[in-house]
Amino acid sequence: MAPSSKETEKQRWDRNFADLLQELRVAQTGMQILFAFLLTLPFSSGFPKATFFQKDVYMVALISAAFATALIISPVAFHRALFRQGRKPELVRYAHRMATGGLACMLVSMVSSVLLVTDYVLHARWAVVLTAVAAGWFATFWVILPITHRNWGEDEDKDGFVLDDSPVSVSIGADRDA
């Protein structure tokens, strides 16, 4: 259901949680693929040739991927623990924090993975340059743009789109169960 002036507070919390879970499904798939790759890397034939620096970077990538995976999946476990207790607002607040932490760990894992591979394949100077570009790219789309495009209390953003939690009087699209 689209946000509307007729949406109850419970419906809003249900919708927010459903939206968050949809977002986490996307992040979870990518994180699990990266984590699986990192888990198998030490067993590959080229890994013994890695330098101490590359192995250190690998450990940062692996541990941050493990943390990201745990945080991105944790809202599901949290939901199971609070199921049918009428604590959806608490669940949504904590799940939001878990998702944000998971994305931060995912950013660290992705950037350190780029550093690991580029340092293995290229000269260290190019590895640093390409990793900085990748870090900037991630930071731009995951941190800078979302923060700079927050709209503190206005109903529409600069492009004229209605914000997610703003009440509107028209239902948009098909209704969905929350």
OpenMM code with the backbone's topology and positions (N, CA, C; nanometers):
from openmm import Vec3, app, unit

residues = "MET ALA PRO SER SER LYS GLU THR GLU LYS GLN ARG TRP ASP ARG ASN PHE ALA ASP LEU LEU GLN GLU LEU ARG VAL ALA GLN THR GLY MET GLN ILE LEU PHE ALA PHE LEU LEU THR LEU PRO PHE SER SER GLY PHE PRO LYS ALA THR PHE PHE GLN LYS ASP VAL TYR MET VAL ALA LEU ILE SER ALA ALA PHE ALA THR ALA LEU ILE ILE SER PRO VAL ALA PHE HIS ARG ALA LEU PHE ARG GLN GLY ARG LYS PRO GLU LEU VAL ARG TYR ALA HIS ARG MET ALA THR GLY GLY LEU ALA CYS MET LEU VAL SER MET VAL SER SER VAL LEU LEU VAL THR ASP TYR VAL LEU HIS ALA ARG TRP ALA VAL VAL LEU THR ALA VAL ALA ALA GLY TRP PHE ALA THR PHE TRP VAL ILE LEU PRO ILE THR HIS ARG ASN TRP GLY GLU ASP GLU ASP LYS ASP GLY PHE VAL LEU ASP ASP SER PRO VAL SER VAL SER ILE GLY ALA ASP ARG ASP ALA".split()
positions = [
    Vec3(0.0851, -0.1159, 0.0000),
    Vec3(0.0000, 0.0000, 0.0000),
    Vec3(0.0899, 0.1224, 0.0000),
    Vec3(0.0559, 0.2225, -0.0774),
    Vec3(0.1301, 0.3479, -0.0804),
    Vec3(0.0961, 0.4258, 0.0454),
    Vec3(0.1868, 0.5119, 0.0895),
    Vec3(0.1562, 0.5923, 0.2066),
    Vec3(0.0327, 0.6781, 0.1786),
    Vec3(-0.0562, 0.6885, 0.2727),
    Vec3(-0.1744, 0.7722, 0.2546),
    Vec3(-0.2151, 0.8305, 0.3876),
    Vec3(-0.3013, 0.9286, 0.3800),
    Vec3(-0.3494, 0.9908, 0.5030),
    Vec3(-0.4342, 0.8923, 0.5823),
    Vec3(-0.4808, 0.7841, 0.5183),
    Vec3(-0.5628, 0.6836, 0.5864),
    Vec3(-0.4790, 0.5705, 0.6452),
    Vec3(-0.3485, 0.5742, 0.6261),
    Vec3(-0.2601, 0.4693, 0.6771),
    Vec3(-0.2474, 0.4848, 0.8285),
    Vec3(-0.2735, 0.3752, 0.9000),
    Vec3(-0.2596, 0.3798, 1.0454),
    Vec3(-0.1109, 0.3708, 1.0823),
    Vec3(-0.0820, 0.4008, 1.2054),
    Vec3(0.0566, 0.3910, 1.2516),
    Vec3(0.1076, 0.2477, 1.2400),
    Vec3(0.0229, 0.1503, 1.2744),
    Vec3(0.0628, 0.0093, 1.2621),
    Vec3(0.0912, -0.0265, 1.1165),
    Vec3(0.0063, 0.0183, 1.0254),
    Vec3(0.0284, -0.0090, 0.8837),
    Vec3(0.1595, 0.0551, 0.8355),
    Vec3(0.1888, 0.1742, 0.8862),
    Vec3(0.3128, 0.2412, 0.8481),
    Vec3(0.4336, 0.1623, 0.8961),
    Vec3(0.4303, 0.1141, 1.0204),
    Vec3(0.5426, 0.0336, 1.0716),
    Vec3(0.5560, -0.0958, 0.9927),
    Vec3(0.4448, -0.1603, 0.9617),
    Vec3(0.4476, -0.2832, 0.8813),
    Vec3(0.5072, -0.2560, 0.7437),
    Vec3(0.4648, -0.1467, 0.6809),
    Vec3(0.5163, -0.1114, 0.5485),
    Vec3(0.6654, -0.0794, 0.5555),
    Vec3(0.7063, -0.0059, 0.6570),
    Vec3(0.8488, 0.0266, 0.6714),
    Vec3(0.9326, -0.0993, 0.6885),
    Vec3(0.8823, -0.1936, 0.7669),
    Vec3(0.9576, -0.3174, 0.7869),
    Vec3(0.9626, -0.3991, 0.6582),
    Vec3(0.8515, -0.4073, 0.5868),
    Vec3(0.8490, -0.4807, 0.4597),
    Vec3(0.9445, -0.4157, 0.3584),
    Vec3(0.9449, -0.2838, 0.3537),
    Vec3(1.0372, -0.2135, 0.2632),
    Vec3(1.1821, -0.2425, 0.2997),
    Vec3(1.2117, -0.2400, 0.4280),
    Vec3(1.3479, -0.2678, 0.4741),
    Vec3(1.3896, -0.4100, 0.4371),
    Vec3(1.3023, -0.5055, 0.4561),
    Vec3(1.3350, -0.6440, 0.4206),
    Vec3(1.3609, -0.6588, 0.2711),
    Vec3(1.2844, -0.5890, 0.1887),
    Vec3(1.3078, -0.5934, 0.0445),
    Vec3(1.4465, -0.5386, 0.0112),
    Vec3(1.4850, -0.4287, 0.0739),
    Vec3(1.6172, -0.3710, 0.0515),
    Vec3(1.7269, -0.4674, 0.0957),
    Vec3(1.7055, -0.5325, 0.2080),
    Vec3(1.8066, -0.6247, 0.2603),
    Vec3(1.8214, -0.7486, 0.1727),
    Vec3(1.7162, -0.7893, 0.1056),
    Vec3(1.7261, -0.9043, 0.0143),
    Vec3(1.8278, -0.8768, -0.0953),
    Vec3(1.8288, -0.7562, -0.1464),
    Vec3(1.9250, -0.7180, -0.2503),
    Vec3(2.0665, -0.7188, -0.1932),
    Vec3(2.0856, -0.6538, -0.0799),
    Vec3(2.2179, -0.6460, -0.0185),
    Vec3(2.2675, -0.7838, 0.0238),
    Vec3(2.1780, -0.8656, 0.0767),
    Vec3(2.2154, -0.9975, 0.1268),
    Vec3(2.2729, -1.0859, 0.0170),
    Vec3(2.2133, -1.0830, -0.0989),
    Vec3(2.2612, -1.1678, -0.2085),
    Vec3(2.4034, -1.1304, -0.2477),
    Vec3(2.4270, -1.0028, -0.2690),
    Vec3(2.5617, -0.9576, -0.3048),
    Vec3(2.6629, -0.9873, -0.1967),
    Vec3(2.6238, -0.9671, -0.0717),
    Vec3(2.7165, -0.9908, 0.0391),
    Vec3(2.7483, -1.1383, 0.0516),
    Vec3(2.6511, -1.2243, 0.0334),
    Vec3(2.6754, -1.3682, 0.0444),
    Vec3(2.7676, -1.4179, -0.0663),
    Vec3(2.7542, -1.3612, -0.1858),
    Vec3(2.8433, -1.4008, -0.2953),
    Vec3(2.9862, -1.3582, -0.2647),
    Vec3(3.0046, -1.2346, -0.2195),
    Vec3(3.1386, -1.1878, -0.1843),
    Vec3(3.1958, -1.2698, -0.0686),
    Vec3(3.1162, -1.2954, 0.0322),
    Vec3(3.1622, -1.3717, 0.1479),
    Vec3(3.2035, -1.5131, 0.1057),
    Vec3(3.1240, -1.5757, 0.0209),
    Vec3(3.1578, -1.7102, -0.0267),
    Vec3(3.2903, -1.7088, -0.1033),
    Vec3(3.3077, -1.6092, -0.1887),
    Vec3(3.4338, -1.5962, -0.2621),
    Vec3(3.5506, -1.5820, -0.1643),
    Vec3(3.5346, -1.4960, -0.0649),
    Vec3(3.6432, -1.4736, 0.0313),
    Vec3(3.6715, -1.5992, 0.1134),
    Vec3(3.5687, -1.6759, 0.1447),
    Vec3(3.5891, -1.7995, 0.2210),
    Vec3(3.6695, -1.9034, 0.1423),
    Vec3(3.6534, -1.9053, 0.0111),
    Vec3(3.7237, -2.0045, -0.0703),
    Vec3(3.8627, -1.9587, -0.1135),
    Vec3(3.8895, -1.8310, -0.1063),
    Vec3(4.0155, -1.7759, -0.1571),
    Vec3(4.1414, -1.8404, -0.0985),
    Vec3(4.1515, -1.8643, 0.0314),
    Vec3(4.2740, -1.9237, 0.0853),
    Vec3(4.3025, -2.0643, 0.0328),
    Vec3(4.2010, -2.1286, -0.0215),
    Vec3(4.2193, -2.2645, -0.0716),
    Vec3(4.2569, -2.2670, -0.2197),
    Vec3(4.2684, -2.1496, -0.2795),
    Vec3(4.3074, -2.1437, -0.4206),
    Vec3(4.4590, -2.1539, -0.4328),
    Vec3(4.5046, -2.1955, -0.5491),
    Vec3(4.6481, -2.2216, -0.5678),
    Vec3(4.7339, -2.0954, -0.5612),
    Vec3(4.6792, -1.9791, -0.5938),
    Vec3(4.7590, -1.8570, -0.5935),
    Vec3(4.7718, -1.7904, -0.4583),
    Vec3(4.6886, -1.8298, -0.3618),
    Vec3(4.6890, -1.7606, -0.2327),
    Vec3(4.8226, -1.7682, -0.1591),
    Vec3(4.8948, -1.8793, -0.1623),
    Vec3(5.0251, -1.8821, -0.0942),
    Vec3(5.1241, -1.7765, -0.1474),
    Vec3(5.1038, -1.7281, -0.2692),
    Vec3(5.1916, -1.6252, -0.3257),
    Vec3(5.1574, -1.4852, -0.2749),
    Vec3(5.0484, -1.4717, -0.2035),
    Vec3(5.0067, -1.3405, -0.1538),
    Vec3(5.1085, -1.2892, -0.0515),
    Vec3(5.1281, -1.1579, -0.0530),
    Vec3(5.2202, -1.0943, 0.0419),
    Vec3(5.1534, -1.0849, 0.1786),
    Vec3(5.2330, -1.0475, 0.2794),
    Vec3(5.1753, -1.0281, 0.4132),
    Vec3(5.0707, -0.9166, 0.4096),
    Vec3(5.0981, -0.8099, 0.3347),
    Vec3(5.0020, -0.7004, 0.3212),
    Vec3(4.8707, -0.7515, 0.2605),
    Vec3(4.8798, -0.8291, 0.1540),
    Vec3(4.7599, -0.8825, 0.0892),
    Vec3(4.6826, -0.9748, 0.1827),
    Vec3(4.7539, -1.0520, 0.2628),
    Vec3(4.6853, -1.1396, 0.3585),
    Vec3(4.6176, -1.0576, 0.4686),
    Vec3(4.6804, -0.9475, 0.5090),
    Vec3(4.6167, -0.8588, 0.6070),
    Vec3(4.4900, -0.7952, 0.5488),
    Vec3(4.5004, -0.7487, 0.4249),
    Vec3(4.3844, -0.6895, 0.3577),
    Vec3(4.2756, -0.7958, 0.3414),
    Vec3(4.3154, -0.9174, 0.3095),
    Vec3(4.2199, -1.0275, 0.2972),
    Vec3(4.1430, -1.0466, 0.4285),
    Vec3(4.2146, -1.0438, 0.5407),
    Vec3(4.1486, -1.0628, 0.6697),
    Vec3(4.0498, -0.9500, 0.6994),
    Vec3(4.0842, -0.8269, 0.6627),
    Vec3(3.9904, -0.7154, 0.6796),
    Vec3(3.8659, -0.7394, 0.5947),
    Vec3(3.8868, -0.7795, 0.4685),
    Vec3(3.7744, -0.8065, 0.3786),
    Vec3(3.6880, -0.9203, 0.4323),
    Vec3(3.7502, -1.0274, 0.4768),
    Vec3(3.6760, -1.1440, 0.5260),
    Vec3(3.5963, -1.1117, 0.6523),
    Vec3(3.6618, -1.0515, 0.7500),
    Vec3(3.5932, -1.0220, 0.8770),
    Vec3(3.4826, -0.9190, 0.8566),
    Vec3(3.5081, -0.8167, 0.7754),
    Vec3(3.4019, -0.7183, 0.7517),
    Vec3(3.2869, -0.7803, 0.6723),
    Vec3(3.3166, -0.8749, 0.5839),
    Vec3(3.2101, -0.9464, 0.5118),
    Vec3(3.1288, -1.0324, 0.6091),
    Vec3(3.1958, -1.0966, 0.7031),
    Vec3(3.1248, -1.1766, 0.8040),
    Vec3(3.0353, -1.0872, 0.8897),
    Vec3(3.0888, -0.9723, 0.9329),
    Vec3(3.0091, -0.8790, 1.0128),
    Vec3(2.8901, -0.8265, 0.9324),
    Vec3(2.9154, -0.7918, 0.8058),
    Vec3(2.8076, -0.7407, 0.7202),
    Vec3(2.6984, -0.8460, 0.7041),
    Vec3(2.7383, -0.9686, 0.6797),
    Vec3(2.6418, -1.0770, 0.6625),
    Vec3(2.5577, -1.0935, 0.7885),
    Vec3(2.6231, -1.0927, 0.9037),
    Vec3(2.5503, -1.1074, 1.0302),
    Vec3(2.4515, -0.9920, 1.0504),
    Vec3(2.4960, -0.8700, 1.0241),
    Vec3(2.4088, -0.7548, 1.0453),
    Vec3(2.2938, -0.7496, 0.9459),
    Vec3(2.3189, -0.7877, 0.8216),
    Vec3(2.2150, -0.7803, 0.7197),
    Vec3(2.1091, -0.8892, 0.7403),
    Vec3(2.1493, -1.0022, 0.7945),
    Vec3(2.0536, -1.1105, 0.8208),
    Vec3(1.9853, -1.0934, 0.9567),
    Vec3(2.0465, -1.0199, 1.0478),
    Vec3(1.9953, -1.0102, 1.1851),
    Vec3(1.8534, -0.9558, 1.1995),
    Vec3(1.8039, -0.8668, 1.1127),
    Vec3(1.6636, -0.8257, 1.1303),
    Vec3(1.5646, -0.9423, 1.1224),
    Vec3(1.5990, -1.0457, 1.0471),
    Vec3(1.5111, -1.1629, 1.0386),
    Vec3(1.5093, -1.2352, 1.1737),
    Vec3(1.6262, -1.2553, 1.2317),
    Vec3(1.6334, -1.3208, 1.3631),
    Vec3(1.5643, -1.2352, 1.4698),
    Vec3(1.5849, -1.1052, 1.4609),
    Vec3(1.5221, -1.0138, 1.5559),
    Vec3(1.3701, -1.0214, 1.5424),
    Vec3(1.3215, -1.0287, 1.4183),
    Vec3(1.1779, -1.0417, 1.3952),
    Vec3(1.1247, -1.1703, 1.4565),
    Vec3(1.1982, -1.2793, 1.4403),
    Vec3(1.1548, -1.4065, 1.4985),
    Vec3(1.1440, -1.3943, 1.6492),
    Vec3(1.2384, -1.3259, 1.7123),
    Vec3(1.2371, -1.3133, 1.8581),
    Vec3(1.1209, -1.2255, 1.9067),
    Vec3(1.0814, -1.1273, 1.8255),
    Vec3(0.9759, -1.0346, 1.8673),
    Vec3(0.8408, -1.0630, 1.8030),
    Vec3(0.8321, -1.1726, 1.7277),
    Vec3(0.7117, -1.2042, 1.6526),
    Vec3(0.5892, -1.2054, 1.7422),
    Vec3(0.4861, -1.1362, 1.6991),
    Vec3(0.3564, -1.1286, 1.7674),
    Vec3(0.3625, -1.0711, 1.9077),
    Vec3(0.4577, -0.9853, 1.9323),
    Vec3(0.4641, -0.9197, 2.0622),
    Vec3(0.4209, -0.7737, 2.0530),
    Vec3(0.3785, -0.7301, 1.9346),
    Vec3(0.3325, -0.5927, 1.9178),
    Vec3(0.4438, -0.4908, 1.9303),
    Vec3(0.5641, -0.5294, 1.8936),
    Vec3(0.6808, -0.4406, 1.9103),
    Vec3(0.7405, -0.4016, 1.7747),
    Vec3(0.6557, -0.3839, 1.6746),
    Vec3(0.7025, -0.3500, 1.5396),
    Vec3(0.7834, -0.2202, 1.5365),
    Vec3(0.7439, -0.1134, 1.6077),
    Vec3(0.8261, 0.0086, 1.6049),
    Vec3(0.9697, -0.0167, 1.6525),
    Vec3(0.9832, -0.0932, 1.7595),
    Vec3(1.1159, -0.1279, 1.8108),
    Vec3(1.1928, -0.2118, 1.7085),
    Vec3(1.1233, -0.3071, 1.6491),
    Vec3(1.1838, -0.3933, 1.5473),
    Vec3(1.2346, -0.3111, 1.4293),
    Vec3(1.1526, -0.2187, 1.3804),
    Vec3(1.1927, -0.1369, 1.2652),
    Vec3(1.3118, -0.0491, 1.3004),
    Vec3(1.3110, 0.0106, 1.4175),
    Vec3(1.4231, 0.0968, 1.4578),
    Vec3(1.5540, 0.0177, 1.4654),
    Vec3(1.5511, -0.0962, 1.5316),
    Vec3(1.6730, -0.1771, 1.5435),
    Vec3(1.7152, -0.2370, 1.4097),
    Vec3(1.6179, -0.2814, 1.3312),
    Vec3(1.6500, -0.3373, 1.1996),
    Vec3(1.7148, -0.2316, 1.1107),
    Vec3(1.6685, -0.1085, 1.1207),
    Vec3(1.7291, 0.0014, 1.0454),
    Vec3(1.8754, 0.0192, 1.0867),
    Vec3(1.9025, 0.0155, 1.2151),
    Vec3(2.0405, 0.0294, 1.2640),
    Vec3(2.1268, -0.0883, 1.2193),
    Vec3(2.0703, -0.2074, 1.2270),
    Vec3(2.1441, -0.3265, 1.1829),
    Vec3(2.1758, -0.3179, 1.0333),
    Vec3(2.0786, -0.2764, 0.9539),
    Vec3(2.0990, -0.2640, 0.8098),
    Vec3(2.2045, -0.1587, 0.7785),
    Vec3(2.2002, -0.0470, 0.8484),
    Vec3(2.2992, 0.0587, 0.8271),
    Vec3(2.4387, 0.0099, 0.8638),
    Vec3(2.4504, -0.0587, 0.9749),
    Vec3(2.5792, -0.1164, 1.0149),
    Vec3(2.6269, -0.2208, 0.9156),
    Vec3(2.5337, -0.3022, 0.8657),
    Vec3(2.5682, -0.4035, 0.7662),
    Vec3(2.6189, -0.3413, 0.6374),
    Vec3(2.5557, -0.2335, 0.5947),
    Vec3(2.6021, -0.1655, 0.4738),
    Vec3(2.7388, -0.1011, 0.4949),
    Vec3(2.7633, -0.0495, 0.6139),
    Vec3(2.8959, 0.0076, 0.6439),
    Vec3(3.0034, -0.1018, 0.6385),
    Vec3(2.9746, -0.2163, 0.6990),
    Vec3(3.0698, -0.3282, 0.6936),
    Vec3(3.0852, -0.3792, 0.5509),
    Vec3(2.9760, -0.3794, 0.4758),
    Vec3(2.9816, -0.4220, 0.3364),
    Vec3(3.0713, -0.3276, 0.2559),
    Vec3(3.0620, -0.1983, 0.2822),
    Vec3(3.1471, -0.1013, 0.2137),
    Vec3(3.2947, -0.1311, 0.2420),
    Vec3(3.3272, -0.1567, 0.3671),
    Vec3(3.4658, -0.1897, 0.4041),
    Vec3(3.5099, -0.3173, 0.3325),
    Vec3(3.4246, -0.4177, 0.3300),
    Vec3(3.4582, -0.5438, 0.2661),
    Vec3(3.4778, -0.5280, 0.1159),
    Vec3(3.3891, -0.4532, 0.0523),
    Vec3(3.4002, -0.4336, -0.0927),
    Vec3(3.5284, -0.3586, -0.1275),
    Vec3(3.5563, -0.2513, -0.0567),
    Vec3(3.6747, -0.1707, -0.0866),
    Vec3(3.8022, -0.2487, -0.0566),
    Vec3(3.8056, -0.3209, 0.0539),
    Vec3(3.9255, -0.3997, 0.0845),
    Vec3(3.9416, -0.5158, -0.0134),
    Vec3(3.8311, -0.5700, -0.0638),
    Vec3(3.8408, -0.6745, -0.1666),
    Vec3(3.8996, -0.6184, -0.2957),
    Vec3(3.8585, -0.4969, -0.3314),
    Vec3(3.9153, -0.4314, -0.4493),
    Vec3(4.0654, -0.4105, -0.4289),
    Vec3(4.1039, -0.3650, -0.3106),
    Vec3(4.2462, -0.3451, -0.2812),
    Vec3(4.3225, -0.4770, -0.2888),
    Vec3(4.2658, -0.5813, -0.2340),
    Vec3(4.3304, -0.7121, -0.2364),
    Vec3(4.3573, -0.7579, -0.3794),
    Vec3(4.2560, -0.7542, -0.4624),
    Vec3(4.2703, -0.8041, -0.5996),
    Vec3(4.3599, -0.7127, -0.6828),
    Vec3(4.3408, -0.5825, -0.6724),
    Vec3(4.4241, -0.4923, -0.7524),
    Vec3(4.5697, -0.4959, -0.7080),
    Vec3(4.5944, -0.5116, -0.5797),
    Vec3(4.7324, -0.5203, -0.5323),
    Vec3(4.7981, -0.6507, -0.5783),
    Vec3(4.7194, -0.7558, -0.5887),
    Vec3(4.7712, -0.8849, -0.6356),
    Vec3(4.8036, -0.8795, -0.7850),
    Vec3(4.7199, -0.8108, -0.8624),
    Vec3(4.7304, -0.8111, -1.0076),
    Vec3(4.8176, -0.6973, -1.0614),
    Vec3(4.8113, -0.5816, -0.9984),
    Vec3(4.8770, -0.4624, -1.0506),
    Vec3(4.9881, -0.4134, -0.9569),
    Vec3(5.0587, -0.3112, -1.0018),
    Vec3(5.1574, -0.2433, -0.9179),
    Vec3(5.0837, -0.1757, -0.8024),
    Vec3(5.1476, -0.1667, -0.6884),
    Vec3(5.0840, -0.1111, -0.5683),
    Vec3(5.0286, 0.0295, -0.5916),
    Vec3(5.0985, 0.1097, -0.6697),
    Vec3(5.0527, 0.2469, -0.6961),
    Vec3(4.9159, 0.2456, -0.7640),
    Vec3(4.8996, 0.1582, -0.8664),
    Vec3(4.7715, 0.1485, -0.9361),
    Vec3(4.6644, 0.0891, -0.8451),
    Vec3(4.7037, -0.0031, -0.7622),
    Vec3(4.6085, -0.0632, -0.6692),
    Vec3(4.5499, 0.0432, -0.5764),
    Vec3(4.6354, 0.1301, -0.5258),
    Vec3(4.5888, 0.2367, -0.4357),
    Vec3(4.4973, 0.3336, -0.5107),
    Vec3(4.5366, 0.3715, -0.6317),
    Vec3(4.4551, 0.4644, -0.7109),
    Vec3(4.3183, 0.4041, -0.7405),
    Vec3(4.3152, 0.2822, -0.7911),
    Vec3(4.1876, 0.2187, -0.8258),
    Vec3(4.1016, 0.1925, -0.7030),
    Vec3(4.1646, 0.1587, -0.5921),
    Vec3(4.0900, 0.1370, -0.4688),
    Vec3(4.0311, 0.2679, -0.4185),
    Vec3(4.1066, 0.3759, -0.4291),
    Vec3(4.0547, 0.5079, -0.3893),
    Vec3(3.9365, 0.5477, -0.4767),
    Vec3(3.9447, 0.5199, -0.6059),
    Vec3(3.8331, 0.5487, -0.6963),
    Vec3(3.7109, 0.4649, -0.6562),
    Vec3(3.7331, 0.3373, -0.6306),
    Vec3(3.6218, 0.2498, -0.5892),
    Vec3(3.5620, 0.2972, -0.4568),
    Vec3(3.6465, 0.3334, -0.3612),
    Vec3(3.5979, 0.3823, -0.2319),
    Vec3(3.5168, 0.5098, -0.2512),
    Vec3(3.5654, 0.5985, -0.3359),
    Vec3(3.4919, 0.7212, -0.3644),
    Vec3(3.3588, 0.6940, -0.4312),
    Vec3(3.3584, 0.5967, -0.5207),
    Vec3(3.2355, 0.5583, -0.5905),
    Vec3(3.1315, 0.5070, -0.4913),
    Vec3(3.1730, 0.4135, -0.4059),
    Vec3(3.0827, 0.3607, -0.3043),
    Vec3(3.0361, 0.4718, -0.2104),
    Vec3(3.1289, 0.5523, -0.1633),
    Vec3(3.0941, 0.6608, -0.0708),
    Vec3(2.9957, 0.7583, -0.1351),
    Vec3(3.0139, 0.7864, -0.2627),
    Vec3(2.9236, 0.8787, -0.3317),
    Vec3(2.7805, 0.8261, -0.3316),
    Vec3(2.7639, 0.7000, -0.3706),
    Vec3(2.6291, 0.6469, -0.3859),
    Vec3(2.5686, 0.5901, -0.2579),
    Vec3(2.6506, 0.5496, -0.1636),
    Vec3(2.5983, 0.4910, -0.0406),
    Vec3(2.5948, 0.5887, 0.0761),
    Vec3(2.6735, 0.6971, 0.0692),
    Vec3(2.6818, 0.7888, 0.1829),
    Vec3(2.6485, 0.9320, 0.1416),
    Vec3(2.7251, 0.9883, 0.0501),
    Vec3(2.7133, 1.1303, 0.0179),
    Vec3(2.5769, 1.1647, -0.0428),
    Vec3(2.5377, 1.0947, -0.1497),
    Vec3(2.4080, 1.1254, -0.2117),
    Vec3(2.2903, 1.1050, -0.1164),
    Vec3(2.2847, 0.9929, -0.0442),
    Vec3(2.1713, 0.9789, 0.0490),
    Vec3(2.1676, 1.0877, 0.1563),
    Vec3(2.2828, 1.1261, 0.2078),
    Vec3(2.2842, 1.2284, 0.3126),
    Vec3(2.2490, 1.3658, 0.2562),
    Vec3(2.3049, 1.3984, 0.1400),
    Vec3(2.2777, 1.5307, 0.0838),
    Vec3(2.1375, 1.5430, 0.0258),
    Vec3(2.0702, 1.4317, 0.0035),
    Vec3(1.9353, 1.4381, -0.0510),
    Vec3(1.8277, 1.4081, 0.0524),
    Vec3(1.8663, 1.4103, 0.1764),
    Vec3(1.7644, 1.3985, 0.2802),
    Vec3(1.6804, 1.5240, 0.2769),
    Vec3(1.5555, 1.5087, 0.3022),
    Vec3(1.4646, 1.6229, 0.3018),
    Vec3(1.4026, 1.6320, 0.4400),
    Vec3(1.4470, 1.7216, 0.5166),
    Vec3(1.4064, 1.7306, 0.6570),
    Vec3(1.2660, 1.7873, 0.6707),
    Vec3(1.1668, 1.6991, 0.6585),
    Vec3(1.0295, 1.7364, 0.6875),
    Vec3(0.9503, 1.7898, 0.5708),
    Vec3(1.0057, 1.8003, 0.4523),
    Vec3(0.9300, 1.8490, 0.3377),
    Vec3(0.8592, 1.7311, 0.2717),
    Vec3(0.7458, 1.7607, 0.2066),
    Vec3(0.6668, 1.6548, 0.1437),
    Vec3(0.7242, 1.6074, 0.0118),
    Vec3(0.7928, 1.6943, -0.0618),
    Vec3(0.8476, 1.6557, -0.1903),
    Vec3(0.9944, 1.6914, -0.1965),
    Vec3(1.0717, 1.6089, -0.2662),
    Vec3(1.2121, 1.6429, -0.2851),
    Vec3(1.2240, 1.7376, -0.4038),
    Vec3(1.3430, 1.7787, -0.4363),
    Vec3(1.3653, 1.8776, -0.5418),
    Vec3(1.3211, 1.8284, -0.6797),
    Vec3(1.3106, 1.6977, -0.6995),
    Vec3(1.2672, 1.6431, -0.8276),
    Vec3(1.1156, 1.6278, -0.8351),
    Vec3(1.0450, 1.6589, -0.7274),
    Vec3(0.9001, 1.6515, -0.7279),
    Vec3(0.8434, 1.5174, -0.6877),
    Vec3(0.9275, 1.4236, -0.6443),
    Vec3(0.8778, 1.2931, -0.6027),
    Vec3(0.8299, 1.3012, -0.4586),
    Vec3(0.7199, 1.2349, -0.4313),
    Vec3(0.6686, 1.2313, -0.2953),
    Vec3(0.7571, 1.1398, -0.2138),
    Vec3(0.7954, 1.1868, -0.0950),
    Vec3(0.8817, 1.1064, -0.0089),
    Vec3(0.8039, 0.9904, 0.0509),
    Vec3(0.8765, 0.8847, 0.0851),
    Vec3(0.8184, 0.7586, 0.1296),
    Vec3(0.7243, 0.7736, 0.2483),
    Vec3(0.7628, 0.8476, 0.3488),
    Vec3(0.6822, 0.8542, 0.4700),
    Vec3(0.5908, 0.9758, 0.4751),
    Vec3(0.5809, 1.0475, 0.3639),
    Vec3(0.4930, 1.1634, 0.3605),
    Vec3(0.3503, 1.1198, 0.3313),
    Vec3(0.2526, 1.1745, 0.4046),
    Vec3(0.1148, 1.1370, 0.3748),
    Vec3(0.0709, 1.1961, 0.2409),
    Vec3(0.0061, 1.1145, 0.1603),
    Vec3(-0.0527, 1.1610, 0.0346),
    Vec3(-0.1955, 1.1103, 0.0299),
    Vec3(-0.2772, 1.1759, -0.0475),
    Vec3(-0.4176, 1.1379, -0.0488),
    Vec3(-0.4511, 1.0373, -0.1578),
    Vec3(-0.3572, 1.0090, -0.2480),
    Vec3(-0.3845, 0.9188, -0.3583),
    Vec3(-0.3067, 0.7900, -0.3391),
    Vec3(-0.3694, 0.6772, -0.3658),
    Vec3(-0.2997, 0.5494, -0.3606),
    Vec3(-0.2301, 0.5271, -0.4935),
    Vec3(-0.1021, 0.4910, -0.4871),
    Vec3(-0.0221, 0.4712, -0.6076),
    Vec3(0.0086, 0.3234, -0.6222),
    Vec3(-0.0195, 0.2648, -0.7361),
    Vec3(0.0146, 0.1243, -0.7604),
    Vec3(-0.0791, 0.0297, -0.6891),
    Vec3(-0.0446, -0.0954, -0.6957),
    Vec3(-0.1258, -0.2002, -0.6347),
    Vec3(-0.0993, -0.2063, -0.4856),
    Vec3(-0.2006, -0.2402, -0.4109),
    Vec3(-0.1830, -0.2607, -0.2671),
    Vec3(-0.1016, -0.3856, -0.2436),
    Vec3(-0.0267, -0.3850, -0.1345),
    Vec3(0.0483, -0.5062, -0.0994),
    Vec3(0.0287, -0.5329, 0.0485),
    Vec3(0.0376, -0.6571, 0.0839),
    Vec3(0.0188, -0.6953, 0.2247),
    Vec3(0.1412, -0.6549, 0.3030),
    Vec3(0.1224, -0.6042, 0.4219),
    Vec3(0.2348, -0.5638, 0.5061),
    Vec3(0.2612, -0.6665, 0.6107),
] * unit.nanometer
topology = app.Topology()
chain = topology.addChain("A")
for resn in residues:
    res = topology.addResidue(resn, chain)
    for name in ("N", "CA", "C"):
        topology.addAtom(name, app.Element.getBySymbol(name[0]), res)
